[in-house]
Amino acid sequence: MAGKREKRQNRKKMPAILAMLLVSAELLTPGGPAGAVQEPAPAKAGEAVSVVRFAGGAKQDAAVEAKRVQAKTAGLEDSFGPVPESEAVEDTYFEDAVFLGDSRTEGFHLYSGLKTGTYLYGVGATVESVFTKKAWPAEDGKVPLLDALKEIECGKVYLMLGINELGWSKKETFHDQYAKVIDRIREDHPDAEIVLQTILPVSAKQDAKGSYVSNERIGVYNGVIRALAEEKDCALVDVAEALAGEDGCLPQNLNFDGVHLNPAGCRIWLEYLRTHSVGDQK
């Protein structure tokens, strides 16, 4: 495990200006095993939930792409970018993996076809509720997802959280709370590889509803996740890239309800994880 930590530290040895590029970048990237996305509660008492619109998306995309080109020219694109494509691993690679998340992770468990690994999920789960909401069965009753994870031996933890937090009024709240999730997992499993997965897009039909569950908002939150991967020295797997169509939306033939993936979508998700492995391969 020391080798993993050393590799992650080596990735961080880049010019300070390039590190700042990631932190400032907010990418504009672009259902139902257990129902639709849950109405998210405010992260803090008294904090109002509002629908936030973000302007300048095209300009932002161009700026982000320019930064990536600059990093690639400097030979540093792997220093802070997503896990690169690699030779596909066998399913035994996931034997020591825990997949923790919301109803989309439930769908992955039900429909991807992956028979290895451990799964912890809850409908409507957020980076806040994983600490407190008793959602997972245990010997003495249900426990919060992070408490359940603490009792599991693992080498990799794949996180898929964020879709239920899109209605939070401040992206900074999402950042700070997600950081606490990472810190808690690292405290409980100091040698495990923590893998942040980008939030999957929603369909064009869902996007057109004009609600906070939109690909524009998802793009902003994925920018936060990318920044956290660098700040917290975590692996980043850009699964949103694999599921987005040419229009940046989740294709109709890959989803149940505009939000949750059907079996075809889950199989694509799994194949992306197989070909973007992290840590020491088995």
N, C-alpha and C positions, 0 to 999 in steps of 0.2 A: 504493500500500500504506500510505502514511502516513495516509490517510483512515481505513482500517480501525483502525489503532492509536488514532487520535484518538477514534473512536466508542467503542472499548472503554474507553478512559480516562474518557470522559464517563459511561459507565454506572456507574463506580465512585464517582462523586461523590454519595454518598448519606449520610444520617445514619449514624453508626457503629453505632447500635443495630440498624438494619435490616440492615446487613451481617452483624452477629453472628447474626441470626435464621437466615440461610441456613446459616452454618457449623454451627449447632447442629441444624439440621433433618435428620432421617433419615427419608425417605419410605418407607412400607410399601406398595409397589406390588405390585401383586401381589407341526430335526434332520436325517435324517442324510446329508449329502453325503459325509462321511468317517468316520462312526462316532459313538459316544456321547461325552459329556463325559469328558475324561481325569481320572484321579485326580490332584488337585493336590498338588505337593510343597510342604513347608514353605518359607517364604520365606527362612528363615535356618537354618543348620546347627544341629541339636539342638532346633529348635522343633517341638513336637508339634502334629499336626493333630487338631482336635477338632470335634465337632458342637456348635454354640452355639445356644441357644434364646433368643429375645428376648421379653420380656413387655411388656405395656402397649401393644400395637400400635394399638388403637382410640383410646386417649387420645392417642397420638403423632400419629395422623392428624388428630385434631381440633385439636391444637395447631398443626400445620403449616398446616392450612387457615386457622386464625385469623390466623396470621402473613401468609399470602398476602392475606387480606382487608384486613388492616392496611396492607400495602404498596400494594395497589390503591387504597385510600382516599387514601393519601398521594401517589398518582400516580407510584409508583416500581416498579410491577410488572415493567416491562421492564428495570429496572436490573440485576436479578440473576436473572431467571427464564429459562426456556427460550426459544429463538428463537421468535418469534410466527409465526402462520400468515401466509402471503403468497401472492401470485399464483403459480401453478405456473410453474416455469422449464422451458425446453426441455432436452433431454438434452445439448446442447452445453455447458450450464452445468457439467457434470461432467468436461469434457475435461481440466481441470487438477487434478482431484481424485485423491487416493490414498485407497483404502479399506484400512485396516490392522486386522487382527484375528485371530480364531480360526476355528474351523470354521463358525461362523454367518456370518462374512464370506465364507467360501468358498461357502456356500449362496446368499448374496446375489449373488455373481458368477455362479453357475451358473443361477439360476432367476429373478432379478428381471426380466430382459429388457433391462437397461441395457447398452448396447454401448460406452459411452465410459468414460473413467477408467482408472486403474491399480489393480491389486489385489495386496495382499501379505497372506498369511495362512498359518497353520500349525495343524494339529490339536493341540489342547491348549495353544495359545499363551497365555501369561500376561504380566503387566506385568513379570515378571522374565525370562522366557525370551526375550523379544524382543531382549534385549541379548546373549544368549549362545548360544542354541540355533541351530545351523546348519540353517535350515529352508527357505531360498529359493535356487533355482538361480542361479548366477553363472558367469562365464567360467572362474574358477579353482575351481569347486566351490561347494557351498552356503555361504550366509552368513546371519547373524542378520537378522531382519526390519528392524531399525533401520539396520543397515549397508546393506541393499538400498535402503531409503528415502532414505538420504543421497545416493545417486547419481541420484535422480530429481528432475527439475524439477517443481515443483508449486505451486499457489496455495492448495490446501485439503487438509487431512488429516483424514479421518473415522476416529475410533477406536472400535472395538467390542471391549472387553476386560473381563473380570471374571467370566464364568461359571465358568472353570476355577480361580478363586482363592477360591471360596466356602467351601472347606474350611480356608482359612488360619485360625489360631486368633485373630488380632487384626486387626480392621478397620484399625487404625493402620498395620500393615505394608502393607496394600493401598494406603492413602492415600499413604504415603511413597514406595512404589515406583512408583505411577502418576505421582506428581509428578516423579520422575526421568525417566520416559518423556516427559512434556511438555517438560521442560527440554532433553532431548536433541534432540527434534524442533525446538524453537525455536532451538537452537544451530545445527543443520544447515540450517534453513529459516526464518530470522528474519522473512521477509515473508509467510509462509504463514499462513492462518487455520486454527487447530487446533480441530477440532469434536469434542467429547466426546458420544458417544451413550449414553443410559442402557441398562442391561442389560435385554434382553428377558425377559419372564416365561416360566415353564414351565407345562405343562399341569396340570390338576387331578389327573390320575392320577399324574404325576411328583411333584407337591406332596404327595400323600397317602402317599408312600413313607416320609416322615419322615427323609430324608437331609438333608445340608447343601445339596443342590441344591434349594432351596425358594424360594418367592416371598417368604417372610418374610426370608430371608437376602439375597435379591436386593434387597429394599427397603432394607435397611441399607446395602448397597454402593452403591446408587443415591444414597443420602444423601451418601455420601463423594464420588461423582462430581459431584453438584451443588455441594458445597462446593469441590471442586477447580476447577470452572469459574469460580467467583468468585475464589478465591485466585490462580489462575494466569491470569486474564483470558482465558479461552477461551469460545468459543460452546458452548452446550449444546442438543442436539437430543433431545427426549424421545420417542424412538421406542417406548419401552415403552408409552407412553400409547396409541399407535396400534394395538398388537397385543394389548392386554389386553382380555379380555371383561368383562362386568358383574361377574363374580366375582373379577376381578383376575388370572385365569389365562389362559394361551395357549389359545385355542379349539381344539377337536379337529380342525376342518376346516382349520386353518392350519399343522399340524405333521406331521412324519413319525413322531417317536418321543417326543414330549413335550418336547423341547428344541430340535430343529432345525426351521426353517421349511420348509414345502413351497413350491412355486411360487406358490400363492395368497397365502401369508403374505409371501413375498419381494416380491411386487408391491405389497402394502399398505405394506411398509417403504419401497420406492422412492417410492411416491406421497407418503408423508409427507415424505421428503427433498425432493421436488420442490416441495412447498407450504410448506416451512420452510427457505428458502434463507438462506445467510449471506454476508457480505462484499458485494463489488460484483458484481451480476448481469451476465451476458453477454447 
